Amino acid sequence: MIIKPRIRGFICTTAHPVGCATNVSAQIEYVRGLDTITGPRNALIVGCSTGYGLASRITAAFGCGSGTLGVSFERAPSESKPGSAGWYNNAAFERRAEQAGLYARTVDGDAFSDEIKQRTIDVIRSDIGEIDLLVYSLASPVRKHPRTGELYRSSIKPLGKVFSSKTLNFDLMSGTAKVVDVELDPAEADEVDATIAVMGGEDWEYWIEALQGAEVLASGFETVAYTYIGNELTWPIYWDGTLGRAKEDLDRAAGEISNKLKDTNGRADVAVLKAVVTQASTAIPVVPLYFSILFRVMKEHDCHEDCIAHIQRLFREQLYSNQLKRTDEIGRIRMDNHELDADIQAEVQRRWSKITTGNVAEFADLRGFREDFFRLFGFGIESVDYDADIDLLTGY
């Protein structure tokens, strides 16, 4: 089959296996070209297949020499339909890890479920014995609670009052974009609670409880969950909205987990990462416009990082370094220091105040945003022949 991108709303419904494999290999080669990091022996990455989770797995394996166990919920290919990008990413990663003599295995299924937690524990016991690091990088809009069976759906809404701003109406296929006004109604109380249930810290705690109870955590075990805060332009819809309440719950969970790990000299951290393009970020009002302006400004100041560069720096500078951790008043590790640099933010604010449909291509990085989006699904990579007939099951 010849595979082309198909966009439905903010979702790309196809993925290119060769493009995904090429993207994974490029990230691996980036990490291999840098100094080795003395890191974990064995790492578990929950949400391992794309974005920051995939970058964490690649950094642990090819930057630290770690054995890695990943958990993700992916769609396998059939003879007539491509698999998900994450499925192809996992397959490509495992091939490269095997070639390098590194342990790598992926558990496929709903990471929120008790069944997948137990299956993961069984693999740890049988294959590697214990883990030194858990990266919690799970991103899902829906969660079925493993103990009540209730289905929760997250909502991306402001709190308290109607929020008016502007956003980017971006046709990803054509690359055309309009700056438009947007008005968002505030969330109801049950929507806030559901968002916390899906995206808060409870499942992270459940993972630690299960792993600790199974006695598969090494002495000095560390865990980190990823979050994003942004700046005042996105706060009403992000940090001060339903998403922010869920992310604040991660802070609560980090404290609870750290207390539980004291006896084994372990700890839990929340790391605040920089803005990157994800499938979810294209759907959040205001965010695409802010991100595209930010990327252009950061590239002009030569401080922009993609997922793999950012996570490699997190491991090198913060997680596995003798340097004093760069933390805020809550104790979160701050990796968004380049994004929130005063000069960067001043220029973003200046452009935001002036941006219109007429000058958006001048003020914002529309091309970079679009390329990052398509690359998530294996498209837009120069070395890949997108007219080639691909076997969907083998990926070649």
DRENZALO-552167 format. One record per residue (C-alpha): residue in one letter; x, y, z; residue number from 1. Coordinates in steps of 0.25 Angstrom, whole numbers, plus 2048, in hexadecimal, padded with zeros to 3 digits. Example, Ala and Ser with C-alpha at 12.3 -4.5 7.8 and 13.67 -1.06 7.14 Angstrom:
2
SITE;A;831;7EE;81F;1
SITE;S;837;7FC;81D;2
END
This chain:
396
SITE;M;800;800;800;1
SITE;I;804;80E;7FD;2
SITE;I;802;816;80A;3
SITE;K;7FF;825;80A;4
SITE;P;7FB;82E;816;5
SITE;R;7EC;82F;818;6
SITE;I;7E7;83A;822;7
SITE;R;7DA;839;829;8
SITE;G;7D8;846;831;9
SITE;F;7E5;847;83A;10
SITE;I;7E8;838;838;11
SITE;C;7F1;831;82E;12
SITE;T;7EA;823;82C;13
SITE;T;7F6;81D;824;14
SITE;A;804;81A;828;15
SITE;H;810;817;81F;16
SITE;P;819;80B;824;17
SITE;V;825;80F;81D;18
SITE;G;824;81D;821;19
SITE;C;822;81A;82F;20
SITE;A;82E;811;82F;21
SITE;T;836;81C;829;22
SITE;N;832;825;833;23
SITE;V;835;81C;83F;24
SITE;S;843;819;839;25
SITE;A;846;828;837;26
SITE;Q;843;82A;846;27
SITE;I;84C;81E;84A;28
SITE;E;857;823;841;29
SITE;Y;856;831;848;30
SITE;V;857;82B;856;31
SITE;R;862;821;852;32
SITE;G;86A;82D;84D;33
SITE;L;86B;833;85B;34
SITE;D;872;82F;867;35
SITE;T;86D;823;86F;36
SITE;I;865;826;87B;37
SITE;T;866;81E;888;38
SITE;G;858;81A;88A;39
SITE;P;84E;80F;88E;40
SITE;R;851;800;88B;41
SITE;N;843;7FE;888;42
SITE;A;838;808;885;43
SITE;L;829;806;883;44
SITE;I;822;811;87B;45
SITE;V;813;812;87C;46
SITE;G;80E;818;86F;47
SITE;C;81B;815;867;48
SITE;S;816;815;858;49
SITE;T;817;824;854;50
SITE;G;81B;832;858;51
SITE;Y;822;833;866;52
SITE;G;820;825;86A;53
SITE;L;827;820;85D;54
SITE;A;832;82A;85F;55
SITE;S;834;825;86D;56
SITE;R;835;816;869;57
SITE;I;83F;81A;85E;58
SITE;T;847;822;868;59
SITE;A;847;817;873;60
SITE;A;84B;80C;869;61
SITE;F;855;813;860;62
SITE;G;85A;81E;869;63
SITE;C;85B;816;876;64
SITE;G;85C;808;871;65
SITE;S;84F;804;879;66
SITE;G;846;7F9;877;67
SITE;T;838;7FE;874;68
SITE;L;82A;7F9;876;69
SITE;G;81F;801;86F;70
SITE;V;810;802;871;71
SITE;S;807;808;866;72
SITE;F;7F9;805;860;73
SITE;E;7FB;804;851;74
SITE;R;7F3;800;844;75
SITE;A;7FA;7F4;83D;76
SITE;P;7FA;7F4;82E;77
SITE;S;7F2;7EB;825;78
SITE;E;7F3;7E7;817;79
SITE;S;7EB;7F3;813;80
SITE;K;7ED;7FE;81D;81
SITE;P;7F9;804;823;82
SITE;G;7FC;803;832;83
SITE;S;7FD;80F;83B;84
SITE;A;80A;817;83B;85
SITE;G;80D;812;849;86
SITE;W;80C;804;844;87
SITE;Y;817;806;839;88
SITE;N;81F;80E;843;89
SITE;N;820;803;84D;90
SITE;A;823;7F9;843;91
SITE;A;82E;802;83D;92
SITE;F;834;804;84B;93
SITE;E;834;7F6;84F;94
SITE;R;83C;7F2;842;95
SITE;R;846;7FC;844;96
SITE;A;848;7F8;853;97
SITE;E;849;7EA;84F;98
SITE;Q;854;7ED;845;99
SITE;A;85B;7F5;850;100
SITE;G;85A;7EA;85A;101
SITE;L;851;7F1;863;102
SITE;Y;845;7EB;86A;103
SITE;A;838;7F1;865;104
SITE;R;82A;7EC;866;105
SITE;T;81C;7F3;865;106
SITE;V;80F;7EF;86C;107
SITE;D;803;7F3;864;108
SITE;G;7F6;7F7;86A;109
SITE;D;7EF;801;873;110
SITE;A;7F9;806;87D;111
SITE;F;7EE;80B;886;112
SITE;S;7E9;7FC;889;113
SITE;D;7EE;7F3;894;114
SITE;E;7EF;7E8;889;115
SITE;I;7FA;7EF;882;116
SITE;K;801;7F3;88F;117
SITE;Q;802;7E5;893;118
SITE;R;806;7E0;885;119
SITE;T;812;7EB;886;120
SITE;I;816;7E6;894;121
SITE;D;816;7D7;88F;122
SITE;V;81F;7DC;883;123
SITE;I;828;7E3;88D;124
SITE;R;829;7D7;896;125
SITE;S;82C;7CD;88B;126
SITE;D;836;7D6;882;127
SITE;I;83D;7E0;88A;128
SITE;G;83A;7DF;899;129
SITE;E;838;7ED;89D;130
SITE;I;837;7FB;898;131
SITE;D;83F;808;89B;132
SITE;L;836;812;894;133
SITE;L;828;814;891;134
SITE;V;824;81F;887;135
SITE;Y;816;822;887;136
SITE;S;812;829;87A;137
SITE;L;804;824;877;138
SITE;A;7FB;82C;86F;139
SITE;S;7ED;828;86D;140
SITE;P;7DF;830;86C;141
SITE;V;7D8;824;872;142
SITE;R;7DA;81B;87E;143
SITE;K;7D2;80F;883;144
SITE;H;7D4;80F;892;145
SITE;P;7DA;801;896;146
SITE;R;7D3;800;8A3;147
SITE;T;7C5;806;8A1;148
SITE;G;7C3;804;892;149
SITE;E;7BF;812;88F;150
SITE;L;7C3;818;882;151
SITE;Y;7C9;826;883;152
SITE;R;7CB;830;878;153
SITE;S;7D4;83C;879;154
SITE;S;7D0;84A;875;155
SITE;I;7D8;856;871;156
SITE;K;7D1;862;876;157
SITE;P;7D4;86E;87E;158
SITE;L;7CE;870;88D;159
SITE;G;7C5;87A;893;160
SITE;K;7C1;883;887;161
SITE;V;7C1;883;878;162
SITE;F;7CF;885;872;163
SITE;S;7D1;88D;865;164
SITE;S;7DE;88D;85D;165
SITE;K;7E3;88A;84F;166
SITE;T;7E8;87D;849;167
SITE;L;7ED;877;83C;168
SITE;N;7E3;870;832;169
SITE;F;7ED;868;82C;170
SITE;D;7EB;85F;81F;171
SITE;L;7F6;855;821;172
SITE;M;7F4;84F;813;173
SITE;S;7F6;85C;80C;174
SITE;G;7FE;863;816;175
SITE;T;7F5;86F;815;176
SITE;A;7F1;876;823;177
SITE;K;7E8;881;828;178
SITE;V;7E9;888;835;179
SITE;V;7DB;888;83B;180
SITE;D;7D4;88C;848;181
SITE;V;7D0;881;851;182
SITE;E;7C6;881;85D;183
SITE;L;7C6;876;867;184
SITE;D;7BB;873;871;185
SITE;P;7C0;86F;87F;186
SITE;A;7C0;860;884;187
SITE;E;7B6;85A;88D;188
SITE;A;7BA;854;89A;189
SITE;D;7B9;846;895;190
SITE;E;7C1;849;889;191
SITE;V;7CD;84E;892;192
SITE;D;7CC;841;89A;193
SITE;A;7CC;838;88E;194
SITE;T;7D8;83F;888;195
SITE;I;7DF;83D;895;196
SITE;A;7DB;82F;895;197
SITE;V;7E1;82D;887;198
SITE;M;7ED;836;887;199
SITE;G;7F1;837;896;200
SITE;G;7FA;82F;89F;201
SITE;E;7F1;824;8A4;202
SITE;D;7F5;81A;899;203
SITE;W;804;81E;89B;204
SITE;E;802;81A;8AA;205
SITE;Y;7FB;80D;8A6;206
SITE;W;807;809;89E;207
SITE;I;811;80C;8AA;208
SITE;E;808;804;8B3;209
SITE;A;807;7F8;8AA;210
SITE;L;816;7F8;8A7;211
SITE;Q;81A;7FB;8B6;212
SITE;G;810;7F0;8BA;213
SITE;A;817;7E6;8B1;214
SITE;E;825;7EA;8B6;215
SITE;V;82A;7ED;8A8;216
SITE;L;830;7FB;8AB;217
SITE;A;83F;7FC;8AD;218
SITE;S;845;803;8B9;219
SITE;G;846;812;8B5;220
SITE;F;83B;810;8AB;221
SITE;E;836;81D;8A5;222
SITE;T;82A;821;89D;223
SITE;V;826;82E;895;224
SITE;A;819;832;88F;225
SITE;Y;819;83D;884;226
SITE;T;810;849;884;227
SITE;Y;80F;857;87D;228
SITE;I;80C;864;882;229
SITE;G;80E;86E;877;230
SITE;N;80D;87D;878;231
SITE;E;802;888;87C;232
SITE;L;7FC;887;86D;233
SITE;T;7F8;879;86F;234
SITE;W;7F6;878;87E;235
SITE;P;7E6;87B;87D;236
SITE;I;7E4;86F;875;237
SITE;Y;7F0;866;87A;238
SITE;W;7F6;869;888;239
SITE;D;7EA;870;88D;240
SITE;G;7E0;867;887;241
SITE;T;7DC;859;888;242
SITE;L;7E9;854;883;243
SITE;G;7F1;85C;88E;244
SITE;R;7E8;856;899;245
SITE;A;7EC;848;894;246
SITE;K;7FB;84C;893;247
SITE;E;7FA;851;8A1;248
SITE;D;7F6;844;8A5;249
SITE;L;803;83E;8A0;250
SITE;D;80A;847;8AA;251
SITE;R;801;841;8B5;252
SITE;A;805;833;8B0;253
SITE;A;813;836;8AF;254
SITE;G;814;839;8BE;255
SITE;E;80C;82D;8C2;256
SITE;I;815;824;8BA;257
SITE;S;821;82A;8BF;258
SITE;N;81D;827;8CD;259
SITE;K;81A;818;8C9;260
SITE;L;828;817;8C3;261
SITE;K;830;81D;8CF;262
SITE;D;833;80F;8D5;263
SITE;T;83A;80B;8C8;264
SITE;N;841;819;8C6;265
SITE;G;838;81B;8BA;266
SITE;R;831;828;8B5;267
SITE;A;826;82D;8AC;268
SITE;D;827;83A;8A3;269
SITE;V;81F;842;89A;270
SITE;A;826;848;88E;271
SITE;V;821;854;887;272
SITE;L;824;852;878;273
SITE;K;824;85C;86D;274
SITE;A;81A;85E;862;275
SITE;V;81A;853;857;276
SITE;V;810;84F;84C;277
SITE;T;808;843;850;278
SITE;Q;7FB;83E;84A;279
SITE;A;7F4;844;856;280
SITE;S;7FA;852;856;281
SITE;T;7F4;854;848;282
SITE;A;7E6;853;84E;283
SITE;I;7E8;85C;85A;284
SITE;P;7E2;86A;857;285
SITE;V;7ED;875;858;286
SITE;V;7F8;86B;859;287
SITE;P;7FC;86A;84A;288
SITE;L;7FD;879;848;289
SITE;Y;806;87A;854;290
SITE;F;80E;86E;851;291
SITE;S;811;873;843;292
SITE;I;815;881;847;293
SITE;L;81E;87B;852;294
SITE;F;825;871;849;295
SITE;R;828;87C;83F;296
SITE;V;82E;885;84A;297
SITE;M;836;87A;850;298
SITE;K;83C;876;843;299
SITE;E;840;884;840;300
SITE;H;847;884;84E;301
SITE;D;84D;876;84B;302
SITE;C;847;870;858;303
SITE;H;83C;867;852;304
SITE;E;83C;858;855;305
SITE;D;834;84D;850;306
SITE;C;82F;841;859;307
SITE;I;83C;839;858;308
SITE;A;845;845;85B;309
SITE;H;83D;84A;866;310
SITE;I;83C;83C;86D;311
SITE;Q;84A;839;86B;312
SITE;R;84D;846;872;313
SITE;L;844;843;87D;314
SITE;F;84B;835;880;315
SITE;R;859;83C;87E;316
SITE;E;857;849;887;317
SITE;Q;84C;845;891;318
SITE;L;848;836;893;319
SITE;Y;856;830;892;320
SITE;S;860;83C;895;321
SITE;N;867;841;8A1;322
SITE;Q;862;84F;89E;323
SITE;L;858;855;8A8;324
SITE;K;84A;852;8A2;325
SITE;R;844;85F;89C;326
SITE;T;837;85F;8A4;327
SITE;D;82B;868;8A7;328
SITE;E;824;86C;8B4;329
SITE;I;81C;85F;8B3;330
SITE;G;828;856;8B0;331
SITE;R;825;853;8A2;332
SITE;I;831;852;899;333
SITE;R;831;85D;88F;334
SITE;M;835;85A;881;335
SITE;D;82D;865;87A;336
SITE;N;838;86F;87E;337
SITE;H;83B;872;86F;338
SITE;E;82C;874;86C;339
SITE;L;82A;87D;878;340
SITE;D;836;886;876;341
SITE;A;833;894;877;342
SITE;D;838;898;86A;343
SITE;I;831;88D;863;344
SITE;Q;823;890;86A;345
SITE;A;824;89F;867;346
SITE;E;826;89C;858;347
SITE;V;81A;892;858;348
SITE;Q;811;89C;85F;349
SITE;R;815;8A7;855;350
SITE;R;812;89E;849;351
SITE;W;805;899;850;352
SITE;S;800;8A7;852;353
SITE;K;802;8AA;843;354
SITE;I;7FF;89D;83C;355
SITE;T;7F4;89C;832;356
SITE;T;7F0;892;826;357
SITE;G;7F8;89C;81D;358
SITE;N;805;89B;825;359
SITE;V;804;88D;82B;360
SITE;A;80E;887;822;361
SITE;E;818;892;825;362
SITE;F;817;891;834;363
SITE;A;814;883;836;364
SITE;D;81B;876;832;365
SITE;L;810;86F;82B;366
SITE;R;819;867;822;367
SITE;G;820;861;82E;368
SITE;F;813;85E;836;369
SITE;R;80D;857;82A;370
SITE;E;81A;84F;828;371
SITE;D;81B;84B;836;372
SITE;F;80C;846;836;373
SITE;F;80E;83E;829;374
SITE;R;81B;838;82E;375
SITE;L;813;832;83A;376
SITE;F;80D;829;830;377
SITE;G;819;826;828;378
SITE;F;816;830;81D;379
SITE;G;81E;83B;817;380
SITE;I;82C;835;818;381
SITE;E;835;838;80C;382
SITE;S;83C;82A;80B;383
SITE;V;82F;822;80B;384
SITE;D;828;81E;7FE;385
SITE;Y;819;821;800;386
SITE;D;816;81B;7F3;387
SITE;A;81B;80D;7F6;388
SITE;D;812;801;7F8;389
SITE;I;813;7FD;807;390
SITE;D;80F;7F0;80D;391
SITE;L;807;7F5;819;392
SITE;L;80A;7E9;822;393
SITE;T;81A;7E9;820;394
SITE;G;81B;7F8;81E;395
SITE;Y;824;7F6;812;396
END
